[in-house]
Amino acid sequence: MPPATMNNSVLSLSNSTSVTQTLQSVRQRFSKLYKRKANLHHYLDNMEIGDFVDARERLDRVIEEYDAVHE
């Protein structure tokens, strides 16, 4: 469904192993912020510290899977 002011809309979905670099960049930025505990106070009302560790481990597994496919 296009926006009200437009006649057409376009959606592109793609899957590529080139996303690995982007995911590695996200992991690196997350690690820097997490190491300093930056902004954690915004999330700790609804999340546990362990949730952040789990998310990082899941991201590591996704990166490993994309690396395995890429090889």
Predicted model as a PDB file, atoms N, CA, C, CB and O in Angstrom, pLDDT in the B-factor column:
MODEL        1                                                                  
ATOM      1  N   MET A   1       0.852  -1.164   0.000  1.00 69.00           N  
ATOM      2  CA  MET A   1       0.000   0.000   0.000  1.00 69.00           C  
ATOM      3  C   MET A   1       0.900   1.229   0.000  1.00 69.00           C  
ATOM      4  CB  MET A   1      -0.971  -0.003   1.220  1.00 69.00           C  
ATOM      5  O   MET A   1       1.689   1.414   0.927  1.00 69.00           O  
ATOM      6  N   PRO A   2       0.795   2.053  -1.005  1.00 71.00           N  
ATOM      7  CA  PRO A   2       1.633   3.256  -1.053  1.00 71.00           C  
ATOM      8  C   PRO A   2       1.168   4.307  -0.045  1.00 71.00           C  
ATOM      9  CB  PRO A   2       1.624   3.850  -2.464  1.00 71.00           C  
ATOM     10  O   PRO A   2       0.015   4.304   0.386  1.00 71.00           O  
ATOM     11  N   PRO A   3       2.084   5.205   0.322  1.00 78.00           N  
ATOM     12  CA  PRO A   3       1.686   6.325   1.186  1.00 78.00           C  
ATOM     13  C   PRO A   3       0.580   7.139   0.513  1.00 78.00           C  
ATOM     14  CB  PRO A   3       2.907   7.233   1.506  1.00 78.00           C  
ATOM     15  O   PRO A   3       0.428   7.096  -0.707  1.00 78.00           O  
ATOM     16  N   ALA A   4      -0.174   7.865   1.297  1.00 83.00           N  
ATOM     17  CA  ALA A   4      -1.335   8.600   0.787  1.00 83.00           C  
ATOM     18  C   ALA A   4      -0.985   9.560  -0.332  1.00 83.00           C  
ATOM     19  CB  ALA A   4      -1.990   9.358   1.903  1.00 83.00           C  
ATOM     20  O   ALA A   4      -1.803   9.785  -1.224  1.00 83.00           O  
ATOM     21  N   THR A   5       0.209  10.133  -0.308  1.00 86.00           N  
ATOM     22  CA  THR A   5       0.573  11.125  -1.323  1.00 86.00           C  
ATOM     23  C   THR A   5       1.275  10.513  -2.530  1.00 86.00           C  
ATOM     24  CB  THR A   5       1.459  12.177  -0.711  1.00 86.00           C  
ATOM     25  O   THR A   5       1.690  11.241  -3.431  1.00 86.00           O  
ATOM     26  N   MET A   6       1.414   9.189  -2.564  1.00 83.00           N  
ATOM     27  CA  MET A   6       2.124   8.522  -3.655  1.00 83.00           C  
ATOM     28  C   MET A   6       1.204   7.548  -4.387  1.00 83.00           C  
ATOM     29  CB  MET A   6       3.360   7.782  -3.118  1.00 83.00           C  
ATOM     30  O   MET A   6       0.239   7.038  -3.819  1.00 83.00           O  
ATOM     31  N   ASN A   7       1.519   7.303  -5.648  1.00 87.00           N  
ATOM     32  CA  ASN A   7       0.750   6.352  -6.444  1.00 87.00           C  
ATOM     33  C   ASN A   7       1.300   4.935  -6.328  1.00 87.00           C  
ATOM     34  CB  ASN A   7       0.737   6.780  -7.898  1.00 87.00           C  
ATOM     35  O   ASN A   7       0.549   3.968  -6.453  1.00 87.00           O  
ATOM     36  N   ASN A   8       2.588   4.804  -6.092  1.00 88.00           N  
ATOM     37  CA  ASN A   8       3.246   3.505  -6.072  1.00 88.00           C  
ATOM     38  C   ASN A   8       4.110   3.362  -4.824  1.00 88.00           C  
ATOM     39  CB  ASN A   8       4.096   3.313  -7.334  1.00 88.00           C  
ATOM     40  O   ASN A   8       4.474   4.342  -4.174  1.00 88.00           O  
ATOM     41  N   SER A   9       4.421   2.117  -4.515  1.00 86.00           N  
ATOM     42  CA  SER A   9       5.379   1.849  -3.450  1.00 86.00           C  
ATOM     43  C   SER A   9       6.263   0.681  -3.886  1.00 86.00           C  
ATOM     44  CB  SER A   9       4.651   1.536  -2.095  1.00 86.00           C  
ATOM     45  O   SER A   9       5.862  -0.139  -4.712  1.00 86.00           O  
ATOM     46  N   VAL A  10       7.465   0.615  -3.324  1.00 86.00           N  
ATOM     47  CA  VAL A  10       8.407  -0.431  -3.683  1.00 86.00           C  
ATOM     48  C   VAL A  10       8.960  -1.043  -2.403  1.00 86.00           C  
ATOM     49  CB  VAL A  10       9.552   0.124  -4.579  1.00 86.00           C  
ATOM     50  O   VAL A  10       9.259  -0.335  -1.442  1.00 86.00           O  
ATOM     51  N   LEU A  11       9.090  -2.348  -2.402  1.00 83.00           N  
ATOM     52  CA  LEU A  11       9.678  -3.058  -1.276  1.00 83.00           C  
ATOM     53  C   LEU A  11      10.719  -4.010  -1.829  1.00 83.00           C  
ATOM     54  CB  LEU A  11       8.595  -3.819  -0.442  1.00 83.00           C  
ATOM     55  O   LEU A  11      10.457  -4.748  -2.778  1.00 83.00           O  
ATOM     56  N   SER A  12      11.886  -3.990  -1.239  1.00 81.00           N  
ATOM     57  CA  SER A  12      12.950  -4.898  -1.658  1.00 81.00           C  
ATOM     58  C   SER A  12      13.445  -5.666  -0.449  1.00 81.00           C  
ATOM     59  CB  SER A  12      14.114  -4.128  -2.334  1.00 81.00           C  
ATOM     60  O   SER A  12      13.856  -5.076   0.550  1.00 81.00           O  
ATOM     61  N   LEU A  13      13.404  -6.984  -0.546  1.00 78.00           N  
ATOM     62  CA  LEU A  13      13.946  -7.847   0.489  1.00 78.00           C  
ATOM     63  C   LEU A  13      15.092  -8.632  -0.125  1.00 78.00           C  
ATOM     64  CB  LEU A  13      12.851  -8.798   1.081  1.00 78.00           C  
ATOM     65  O   LEU A  13      14.976  -9.172  -1.225  1.00 78.00           O  
ATOM     66  N   SER A  14      16.189  -8.685   0.597  1.00 76.00           N  
ATOM     67  CA  SER A  14      17.312  -9.450   0.078  1.00 76.00           C  
ATOM     68  C   SER A  14      18.072 -10.097   1.217  1.00 76.00           C  
ATOM     69  CB  SER A  14      18.242  -8.560  -0.748  1.00 76.00           C  
ATOM     70  O   SER A  14      18.016  -9.641   2.359  1.00 76.00           O  
ATOM     71  N   ASN A  15      18.776 -11.154   0.896  1.00 72.00           N  
ATOM     72  CA  ASN A  15      19.587 -11.863   1.863  1.00 72.00           C  
ATOM     73  C   ASN A  15      20.960 -12.038   1.238  1.00 72.00           C  
ATOM     74  CB  ASN A  15      18.948 -13.241   2.264  1.00 72.00           C  
ATOM     75  O   ASN A  15      21.097 -12.581   0.142  1.00 72.00           O  
ATOM     76  N   SER A  16      21.953 -11.579   1.938  1.00 77.00           N  
ATOM     77  CA  SER A  16      23.298 -11.625   1.376  1.00 77.00           C  
ATOM     78  C   SER A  16      24.304 -11.828   2.491  1.00 77.00           C  
ATOM     79  CB  SER A  16      23.613 -10.337   0.587  1.00 77.00           C  
ATOM     80  O   SER A  16      24.123 -11.335   3.605  1.00 77.00           O  
ATOM     81  N   THR A  17      25.352 -12.550   2.187  1.00 74.00           N  
ATOM     82  CA  THR A  17      26.400 -12.742   3.182  1.00 74.00           C  
ATOM     83  C   THR A  17      27.197 -11.465   3.397  1.00 74.00           C  
ATOM     84  CB  THR A  17      27.328 -13.872   2.763  1.00 74.00           C  
ATOM     85  O   THR A  17      28.003 -11.399   4.326  1.00 74.00           O  
ATOM     86  N   SER A  18      26.998 -10.460   2.573  1.00 81.00           N  
ATOM     87  CA  SER A  18      27.717  -9.198   2.759  1.00 81.00           C  
ATOM     88  C   SER A  18      27.222  -8.432   3.978  1.00 81.00           C  
ATOM     89  CB  SER A  18      27.580  -8.331   1.520  1.00 81.00           C  
ATOM     90  O   SER A  18      27.818  -7.427   4.366  1.00 81.00           O  
ATOM     91  N   VAL A  19      26.141  -8.897   4.579  1.00 85.00           N  
ATOM     92  CA  VAL A  19      25.628  -8.265   5.791  1.00 85.00           C  
ATOM     93  C   VAL A  19      26.568  -8.505   6.970  1.00 85.00           C  
ATOM     94  CB  VAL A  19      24.224  -8.792   6.118  1.00 85.00           C  
ATOM     95  O   VAL A  19      26.449  -7.837   7.997  1.00 85.00           O  
ATOM     96  N   THR A  20      27.491  -9.440   6.839  1.00 89.00           N  
ATOM     97  CA  THR A  20      28.417  -9.780   7.921  1.00 89.00           C  
ATOM     98  C   THR A  20      29.175  -8.556   8.413  1.00 89.00           C  
ATOM     99  CB  THR A  20      29.402 -10.848   7.461  1.00 89.00           C  
ATOM    100  O   THR A  20      29.313  -8.365   9.621  1.00 89.00           O  
ATOM    101  N   GLN A  21      29.663  -7.736   7.517  1.00 90.00           N  
ATOM    102  CA  GLN A  21      30.411  -6.532   7.923  1.00 90.00           C  
ATOM    103  C   GLN A  21      29.535  -5.603   8.746  1.00 90.00           C  
ATOM    104  CB  GLN A  21      30.951  -5.783   6.688  1.00 90.00           C  
ATOM    105  O   GLN A  21      29.994  -5.031   9.735  1.00 90.00           O  
ATOM    106  N   THR A  22      28.304  -5.451   8.357  1.00 91.00           N  
ATOM    107  CA  THR A  22      27.383  -4.595   9.107  1.00 91.00           C  
ATOM    108  C   THR A  22      27.137  -5.161  10.494  1.00 91.00           C  
ATOM    109  CB  THR A  22      26.052  -4.440   8.356  1.00 91.00           C  
ATOM    110  O   THR A  22      27.151  -4.424  11.480  1.00 91.00           O  
ATOM    111  N   LEU A  23      26.914  -6.456  10.574  1.00 93.00           N  
ATOM    112  CA  LEU A  23      26.688  -7.097  11.875  1.00 93.00           C  
ATOM    113  C   LEU A  23      27.920  -7.002  12.765  1.00 93.00           C  
ATOM    114  CB  LEU A  23      26.297  -8.564  11.684  1.00 93.00           C  
ATOM    115  O   LEU A  23      27.796  -6.800  13.973  1.00 93.00           O  
ATOM    116  N   GLN A  24      29.097  -7.144  12.188  1.00 95.00           N  
ATOM    117  CA  GLN A  24      30.326  -7.008  12.966  1.00 95.00           C  
ATOM    118  C   GLN A  24      30.481  -5.581  13.492  1.00 95.00           C  
ATOM    119  CB  GLN A  24      31.546  -7.396  12.114  1.00 95.00           C  
ATOM    120  O   GLN A  24      30.948  -5.374  14.612  1.00 95.00           O  
ATOM    121  N   SER A  25      30.094  -4.616  12.691  1.00 95.00           N  
ATOM    122  CA  SER A  25      30.151  -3.226  13.120  1.00 95.00           C  
ATOM    123  C   SER A  25      29.185  -2.974  14.278  1.00 95.00           C  
ATOM    124  CB  SER A  25      29.831  -2.293  11.946  1.00 95.00           C  
ATOM    125  O   SER A  25      29.529  -2.284  15.238  1.00 95.00           O  
ATOM    126  N   VAL A  26      27.979  -3.532  14.186  1.00 95.00           N  
ATOM    127  CA  VAL A  26      26.997  -3.403  15.266  1.00 95.00           C  
ATOM    128  C   VAL A  26      27.546  -4.037  16.536  1.00 95.00           C  
ATOM    129  CB  VAL A  26      25.648  -4.059  14.871  1.00 95.00           C  
ATOM    130  O   VAL A  26      27.446  -3.460  17.619  1.00 95.00           O  
ATOM    131  N   ARG A  27      28.133  -5.239  16.398  1.00 96.00           N  
ATOM    132  CA  ARG A  27      28.704  -5.928  17.552  1.00 96.00           C  
ATOM    133  C   ARG A  27      29.807  -5.101  18.194  1.00 96.00           C  
ATOM    134  CB  ARG A  27      29.245  -7.294  17.142  1.00 96.00           C  
ATOM    135  O   ARG A  27      29.884  -5.013  19.420  1.00 96.00           O  
ATOM    136  N   GLN A  28      30.654  -4.499  17.383  1.00 97.00           N  
ATOM    137  CA  GLN A  28      31.761  -3.686  17.908  1.00 97.00           C  
ATOM    138  C   GLN A  28      31.241  -2.457  18.656  1.00 97.00           C  
ATOM    139  CB  GLN A  28      32.693  -3.246  16.763  1.00 97.00           C  
ATOM    140  O   GLN A  28      31.725  -2.139  19.742  1.00 97.00           O  
ATOM    141  N   ARG A  29      30.263  -1.773  18.080  1.00 95.00           N  
ATOM    142  CA  ARG A  29      29.694  -0.591  18.743  1.00 95.00           C  
ATOM    143  C   ARG A  29      28.977  -0.982  20.030  1.00 95.00           C  
ATOM    144  CB  ARG A  29      28.722   0.142  17.801  1.00 95.00           C  
ATOM    145  O   ARG A  29      29.099  -0.301  21.048  1.00 95.00           O  
ATOM    146  N   PHE A  30      28.226  -2.085  19.980  1.00 94.00           N  
ATOM    147  CA  PHE A  30      27.544  -2.572  21.175  1.00 94.00           C  
ATOM    148  C   PHE A  30      28.555  -2.872  22.277  1.00 94.00           C  
ATOM    149  CB  PHE A  30      26.714  -3.828  20.852  1.00 94.00           C  
ATOM    150  O   PHE A  30      28.353  -2.494  23.431  1.00 94.00           O  
ATOM    151  N   SER A  31      29.634  -3.546  21.922  1.00 95.00           N  
ATOM    152  CA  SER A  31      30.642  -3.928  22.918  1.00 95.00           C  
ATOM    153  C   SER A  31      31.259  -2.706  23.588  1.00 95.00           C  
ATOM    154  CB  SER A  31      31.739  -4.771  22.268  1.00 95.00           C  
ATOM    155  O   SER A  31      31.482  -2.701  24.799  1.00 95.00           O  
ATOM    156  N   LYS A  32      31.531  -1.683  22.807  1.00 95.00           N  
ATOM    157  CA  LYS A  32      32.109  -0.452  23.378  1.00 95.00           C  
ATOM    158  C   LYS A  32      31.145   0.198  24.365  1.00 95.00           C  
ATOM    159  CB  LYS A  32      32.467   0.549  22.257  1.00 95.00           C  
ATOM    160  O   LYS A  32      31.543   0.607  25.456  1.00 95.00           O  
ATOM    161  N   LEU A  33      29.889   0.289  23.979  1.00 94.00           N  
ATOM    162  CA  LEU A  33      28.896   0.909  24.856  1.00 94.00           C  
ATOM    163  C   LEU A  33      28.618   0.043  26.084  1.00 94.00           C  
ATOM    164  CB  LEU A  33      27.597   1.160  24.089  1.00 94.00           C  
ATOM    165  O   LEU A  33      28.492   0.562  27.193  1.00 94.00           O  
ATOM    166  N   TYR A  34      28.524  -1.258  25.891  1.00 94.00           N  
ATOM    167  CA  TYR A  34      28.227  -2.156  26.996  1.00 94.00           C  
ATOM    168  C   TYR A  34      29.374  -2.179  28.005  1.00 94.00           C  
ATOM    169  CB  TYR A  34      27.952  -3.567  26.473  1.00 94.00           C  
ATOM    170  O   TYR A  34      29.148  -2.270  29.212  1.00 94.00           O  
ATOM    171  N   LYS A  35      30.574  -2.099  27.513  1.00 94.00           N  
ATOM    172  CA  LYS A  35      31.741  -2.096  28.404  1.00 94.00           C  
ATOM    173  C   LYS A  35      31.677  -0.904  29.364  1.00 94.00           C  
ATOM    174  CB  LYS A  35      33.056  -2.052  27.580  1.00 94.00           C  
ATOM    175  O   LYS A  35      32.064  -1.019  30.527  1.00 94.00           O  
ATOM    176  N   ARG A  36      31.190   0.227  28.879  1.00 95.00           N  
ATOM    177  CA  ARG A  36      31.054   1.427  29.712  1.00 95.00           C  
ATOM    178  C   ARG A  36      29.720   1.484  30.439  1.00 95.00           C  
ATOM    179  CB  ARG A  36      31.218   2.667  28.864  1.00 95.00           C  
ATOM    180  O   ARG A  36      29.473   2.401  31.222  1.00 95.00           O  
ATOM    181  N   LYS A  37      28.859   0.503  30.180  1.00 91.00           N  
ATOM    182  CA  LYS A  37      27.495   0.467  30.732  1.00 91.00           C  
ATOM    183  C   LYS A  37      26.694   1.701  30.296  1.00 91.00           C  
ATOM    184  CB  LYS A  37      27.541   0.384  32.280  1.00 91.00           C  
ATOM    185  O   LYS A  37      25.802   2.167  31.004  1.00 91.00           O  
ATOM    186  N   ALA A  38      27.033   2.202  29.133  1.00 92.00           N  
ATOM    187  CA  ALA A  38      26.376   3.397  28.602  1.00 92.00           C  
ATOM    188  C   ALA A  38      24.923   3.090  28.241  1.00 92.00           C  
ATOM    189  CB  ALA A  38      27.135   3.930  27.368  1.00 92.00           C  
ATOM    190  O   ALA A  38      24.643   2.112  27.547  1.00 92.00           O  
ATOM    191  N   ASN A  39      24.030   3.904  28.700  1.00 90.00           N  
ATOM    192  CA  ASN A  39      22.598   3.860  28.388  1.00 90.00           C  
ATOM    193  C   ASN A  39      21.859   2.651  28.939  1.00 90.00           C  
ATOM    194  CB  ASN A  39      22.418   3.895  26.923  1.00 90.00           C  
ATOM    195  O   ASN A  39      20.672   2.494  28.654  1.00 90.00           O  
ATOM    196  N   LEU A  40      22.503   1.797  29.710  1.00 91.00           N  
ATOM    197  CA  LEU A  40      21.816   0.620  30.241  1.00 91.00           C  
ATOM    198  C   LEU A  40      20.655   1.002  31.152  1.00 91.00           C  
ATOM    199  CB  LEU A  40      22.797  -0.261  31.000  1.00 91.00           C  
ATOM    200  O   LEU A  40      19.641   0.306  31.199  1.00 91.00           O  
ATOM    201  N   HIS A  41      20.803   2.102  31.869  1.00 91.00           N  
ATOM    202  CA  HIS A  41      19.752   2.503  32.803  1.00 91.00           C  
ATOM    203  C   HIS A  41      18.405   2.722  32.110  1.00 91.00           C  
ATOM    204  CB  HIS A  41      20.164   3.771  33.529  1.00 91.00           C  
ATOM    205  O   HIS A  41      17.358   2.636  32.751  1.00 91.00           O  
ATOM    206  N   HIS A  42      18.428   3.003  30.814  1.00 91.00           N  
ATOM    207  CA  HIS A  42      17.178   3.197  30.075  1.00 91.00           C  
ATOM    208  C   HIS A  42      16.413   1.887  29.900  1.00 91.00           C  
ATOM    209  CB  HIS A  42      17.464   3.813  28.710  1.00 91.00           C  
ATOM    210  O   HIS A  42      15.196   1.897  29.717  1.00 91.00           O  
ATOM    211  N   TYR A  43      17.115   0.776  29.955  1.00 92.00           N  
ATOM    212  CA  TYR A  43      16.516  -0.514  29.643  1.00 92.00           C  
ATOM    213  C   TYR A  43      16.306  -1.412  30.853  1.00 92.00           C  
ATOM    214  CB  TYR A  43      17.363  -1.221  28.656  1.00 92.00           C  
ATOM    215  O   TYR A  43      15.537  -2.370  30.775  1.00 92.00           O  
ATOM    216  N   LEU A  44      16.963  -1.131  31.954  1.00 92.00           N  
ATOM    217  CA  LEU A  44      16.963  -2.058  33.080  1.00 92.00           C  
ATOM    218  C   LEU A  44      15.633  -2.134  33.831  1.00 92.00           C  
ATOM    219  CB  LEU A  44      18.038  -1.671  34.032  1.00 92.00           C  
ATOM    220  O   LEU A  44      15.456  -3.020  34.667  1.00 92.00           O  
ATOM    221  N   ASP A  45      14.707  -1.237  33.555  1.00 92.00           N  
ATOM    222  CA  ASP A  45      13.375  -1.353  34.151  1.00 92.00           C  
ATOM    223  C   ASP A  45      12.628  -2.557  33.579  1.00 92.00           C  
ATOM    224  CB  ASP A  45      12.566  -0.065  33.916  1.00 92.00           C  
ATOM    225  O   ASP A  45      11.804  -3.163  34.264  1.00 92.00           O  
ATOM    226  N   ASN A  46      12.917  -2.904  32.319  1.00 93.00           N  
ATOM    227  CA  ASN A  46      12.192  -3.972  31.628  1.00 93.00           C  
ATOM    228  C   ASN A  46      13.063  -5.161  31.240  1.00 93.00           C  
ATOM    229  CB  ASN A  46      11.547  -3.421  30.400  1.00 93.00           C  
ATOM    230  O   ASN A  46      12.552  -6.175  30.764  1.00 93.00           O  
ATOM    231  N   MET A  47      14.369  -5.046  31.440  1.00 93.00           N  
ATOM    232  CA  MET A  47      15.292  -6.100  31.019  1.00 93.00           C  
ATOM    233  C   MET A  47      16.284  -6.409  32.131  1.00 93.00           C  
ATOM    234  CB  MET A  47      16.039  -5.690  29.734  1.00 93.00           C  
ATOM    235  O   MET A  47      16.483  -5.612  33.048  1.00 93.00           O  
ATOM    236  N   GLU A  48      16.894  -7.568  32.032  1.00 95.00           N  
ATOM    237  CA  GLU A  48      17.962  -7.965  32.941  1.00 95.00           C  
ATOM    238  C   GLU A  48      19.299  -7.784  32.228  1.00 95.00           C  
ATOM    239  CB  GLU A  48      17.777  -9.441  33.420  1.00 95.00           C  
ATOM    240  O   GLU A  48      19.348  -7.766  30.998  1.00 95.00           O  
ATOM    241  N   ILE A  49      20.369  -7.652  32.982  1.00 92.00           N  
ATOM    242  CA  ILE A  49      21.708  -7.553  32.392  1.00 92.00           C  
ATOM    243  C   ILE A  49      21.985  -8.784  31.523  1.00 92.00           C  
ATOM    244  CB  ILE A  49      22.792  -7.415  33.503  1.00 92.00           C  
ATOM    245  O   ILE A  49      22.616  -8.674  30.471  1.00 92.00           O  
ATOM    246  N   GLY A  50      21.518  -9.942  31.961  1.00 94.00           N  
ATOM    247  CA  GLY A  50      21.729 -11.175  31.207  1.00 94.00           C  
ATOM    248  C   GLY A  50      21.124 -11.142  29.814  1.00 94.00           C  
ATOM    249  O   GLY A  50      21.605 -11.825  28.910  1.00 94.00           O  
ATOM    250  N   ASP A  51      20.065 -10.346  29.633  1.00 95.00           N  
ATOM    251  CA  ASP A  51      19.454 -10.219  28.308  1.00 95.00           C  
ATOM    252  C   ASP A  51      20.430  -9.606  27.315  1.00 95.00           C  
ATOM    253  CB  ASP A  51      18.179  -9.371  28.383  1.00 95.00           C  
ATOM    254  O   ASP A  51      20.431  -9.975  26.141  1.00 95.00           O  
ATOM    255  N   PHE A  52      21.251  -8.684  27.770  1.00 94.00           N  
ATOM    256  CA  PHE A  52      22.245  -8.063  26.896  1.00 94.00           C  
ATOM    257  C   PHE A  52      23.324  -9.064  26.512  1.00 94.00           C  
ATOM    258  CB  PHE A  52      22.874  -6.841  27.577  1.00 94.00           C  
ATOM    259  O   PHE A  52      23.778  -9.103  25.368  1.00 94.00           O  
ATOM    260  N   VAL A  53      23.724  -9.867  27.483  1.00 94.00           N  
ATOM    261  CA  VAL A  53      24.733 -10.897  27.219  1.00 94.00           C  
ATOM    262  C   VAL A  53      24.172 -11.920  26.228  1.00 94.00           C  
ATOM    263  CB  VAL A  53      25.173 -11.599  28.543  1.00 94.00           C  
ATOM    264  O   VAL A  53      24.864 -12.326  25.295  1.00 94.00           O  
ATOM    265  N   ASP A  54      22.925 -12.332  26.430  1.00 96.00           N  
ATOM    266  CA  ASP A  54      22.288 -13.278  25.506  1.00 96.00           C  
ATOM    267  C   ASP A  54      22.202 -12.705  24.093  1.00 96.00           C  
ATOM    268  CB  ASP A  54      20.884 -13.646  26.005  1.00 96.00           C  
ATOM    269  O   ASP A  54      22.463 -13.407  23.117  1.00 96.00           O  
ATOM    270  N   ALA A  55      21.839 -11.440  23.988  1.00 95.00           N  
ATOM    271  CA  ALA A  55      21.731 -10.801  22.679  1.00 95.00           C  
ATOM    272  C   ALA A  55      23.083 -10.775  21.978  1.00 95.00           C  
ATOM    273  CB  ALA A  55      21.181  -9.376  22.821  1.00 95.00           C  
ATOM    274  O   ALA A  55      23.169 -11.024  20.775  1.00 95.00           O  
ATOM    275  N   ARG A  56      24.127 -10.477  22.726  1.00 95.00           N  
ATOM    276  CA  ARG A  56      25.474 -10.465  22.139  1.00 95.00           C  
ATOM    277  C   ARG A  56      25.861 -11.861  21.660  1.00 95.00           C  
ATOM    278  CB  ARG A  56      26.509  -9.947  23.163  1.00 95.00           C  
ATOM    279  O   ARG A  56      26.429 -12.000  20.576  1.00 95.00           O  
ATOM    280  N   GLU A  57      25.568 -12.891  22.440  1.00 96.00           N  
ATOM    281  CA  GLU A  57      25.886 -14.263  22.047  1.00 96.00           C  
ATOM    282  C   GLU A  57      25.100 -14.676  20.804  1.00 96.00           C  
ATOM    283  CB  GLU A  57      25.592 -15.229  23.200  1.00 96.00           C  
ATOM    284  O   GLU A  57      25.631 -15.358  19.927  1.00 96.00           O  
ATOM    285  N   ARG A  58      23.856 -14.269  20.733  1.00 96.00           N  
ATOM    286  CA  ARG A  58      23.050 -14.576  19.542  1.00 96.00           C  
ATOM    287  C   ARG A  58      23.604 -13.875  18.311  1.00 96.00           C  
ATOM    288  CB  ARG A  58      21.585 -14.167  19.761  1.00 96.00           C  
ATOM    289  O   ARG A  58      23.669 -14.460  17.230  1.00 96.00           O  
ATOM    290  N   LEU A  59      23.997 -12.641  18.478  1.00 96.00           N  
ATOM    291  CA  LEU A  59      24.594 -11.908  17.367  1.00 96.00           C  
ATOM    292  C   LEU A  59      25.882 -12.586  16.917  1.00 96.00           C  
ATOM    293  CB  LEU A  59      24.868 -10.447  17.766  1.00 96.00           C  
ATOM    294  O   LEU A  59      26.136 -12.691  15.717  1.00 96.00           O  
ATOM    295  N   ASP A  60      26.690 -13.044  17.854  1.00 96.00           N  
ATOM    296  CA  ASP A  60      27.919 -13.766  17.511  1.00 96.00           C  
ATOM    297  C   ASP A  60      27.597 -15.016  16.692  1.00 96.00           C  
ATOM    298  CB  ASP A  60      28.696 -14.150  18.790  1.00 96.00           C  
ATOM    299  O   ASP A  60      28.289 -15.318  15.720  1.00 96.00           O  
ATOM    300  N   ARG A  61      26.546 -15.744  17.086  1.00 96.00           N  
ATOM    301  CA  ARG A  61      26.174 -16.957  16.350  1.00 96.00           C  
ATOM    302  C   ARG A  61      25.698 -16.634  14.932  1.00 96.00           C  
ATOM    303  CB  ARG A  61      25.080 -17.719  17.104  1.00 96.00           C  
ATOM    304  O   ARG A  61      26.022 -17.349  13.984  1.00 96.00           O  
ATOM    305  N   VAL A  62      24.933 -15.561  14.797  1.00 94.00           N  
ATOM    306  CA  VAL A  62      24.457 -15.164  13.466  1.00 94.00           C  
ATOM    307  C   VAL A  62      25.648 -14.807  12.577  1.00 94.00           C  
ATOM    308  CB  VAL A  62      23.471 -13.961  13.565  1.00 94.00           C  
ATOM    309  O   VAL A  62      25.693 -15.200  11.411  1.00 94.00           O  
ATOM    310  N   ILE A  63      26.599 -14.076  13.117  1.00 94.00           N  
ATOM    311  CA  ILE A  63      27.792 -13.705  12.345  1.00 94.00           C  
ATOM    312  C   ILE A  63      28.561 -14.961  11.942  1.00 94.00           C  
ATOM    313  CB  ILE A  63      28.706 -12.749  13.164  1.00 94.00           C  
ATOM    314  O   ILE A  63      29.011 -15.076  10.803  1.00 94.00           O  
ATOM    315  N   GLU A  64      28.711 -15.901  12.875  1.00 94.00           N  
ATOM    316  CA  GLU A  64      29.406 -17.156  12.564  1.00 94.00           C  
ATOM    317  C   GLU A  64      28.686 -17.928  11.451  1.00 94.00           C  
ATOM    318  CB  GLU A  64      29.517 -18.033  13.828  1.00 94.00           C  
ATOM    319  O   GLU A  64      29.332 -18.496  10.570  1.00 94.00           O  
ATOM    320  N   GLU A  65      27.367 -17.948  11.494  1.00 92.00           N  
ATOM    321  CA  GLU A  65      26.601 -18.659  10.464  1.00 92.00           C  
ATOM    322  C   GLU A  65      26.782 -18.007   9.104  1.00 92.00           C  
ATOM    323  CB  GLU A  65      25.114 -18.701  10.830  1.00 92.00           C  
ATOM    324  O   GLU A  65      26.964 -18.700   8.104  1.00 92.00           O  
ATOM    325  N   TYR A  66      26.734 -16.692   9.058  1.00 88.00           N  
ATOM    326  CA  TYR A  66      26.955 -16.016   7.775  1.00 88.00           C  
ATOM    327  C   TYR A  66      28.379 -16.235   7.286  1.00 88.00           C  
ATOM    328  CB  TYR A  66      26.668 -14.513   7.900  1.00 88.00           C  
ATOM    329  O   TYR A  66      28.596 -16.402   6.086  1.00 88.00           O  
ATOM    330  N   ASP A  67      29.345 -16.236   8.183  1.00 88.00           N  
ATOM    331  CA  ASP A  67      30.726 -16.498   7.791  1.00 88.00           C  
ATOM    332  C   ASP A  67      30.870 -17.905   7.219  1.00 88.00           C  
ATOM    333  CB  ASP A  67      31.667 -16.313   8.988  1.00 88.00           C  
ATOM    334  O   ASP A  67      31.588 -18.104   6.239  1.00 88.00           O  
ATOM    335  N   ALA A  68      30.196 -18.877   7.821  1.00 90.00           N  
ATOM    336  CA  ALA A  68      30.265 -20.253   7.342  1.00 90.00           C  
ATOM    337  C   ALA A  68      29.670 -20.382   5.941  1.00 90.00           C  
ATOM    338  CB  ALA A  68      29.539 -21.189   8.310  1.00 90.00           C  
ATOM    339  O   ALA A  68      30.205 -21.111   5.105  1.00 90.00           O  
ATOM    340  N   VAL A  69      28.586 -19.691   5.684  1.00 85.00           N  
ATOM    341  CA  VAL A  69      27.963 -19.728   4.349  1.00 85.00           C  
ATOM    342  C   VAL A  69      28.854 -19.035   3.336  1.00 85.00           C  
ATOM    343  CB  VAL A  69      26.566 -19.062   4.370  1.00 85.00           C  
ATOM    344  O   VAL A  69      28.952 -19.469   2.188  1.00 85.00           O  
ATOM    345  N   HIS A  70      29.493 -17.976   3.751  1.00 74.00           N  
ATOM    346  CA  HIS A  70      30.325 -17.183   2.851  1.00 74.00           C  
ATOM    347  C   HIS A  70      31.554 -17.942   2.394  1.00 74.00           C  
ATOM    348  CB  HIS A  70      30.742 -15.899   3.521  1.00 74.00           C  
ATOM    349  O   HIS A  70      32.040 -17.726   1.284  1.00 74.00           O  
ATOM    350  N   GLU A  71      32.066 -18.834   3.243  1.00 70.00           N  
ATOM    351  CA  GLU A  71      33.277 -19.589   2.910  1.00 70.00           C  
ATOM    352  C   GLU A  71      32.992 -20.636   1.928  1.00 70.00           C  
ATOM    353  CB  GLU A  71      33.890 -20.201   4.116  1.00 70.00           C  
ATOM    354  O   GLU A  71      33.895 -21.372   1.531  1.00 70.00           O  
TER     355      GLU A  71                                                      
ENDMDL                                                                          
END                                                                             
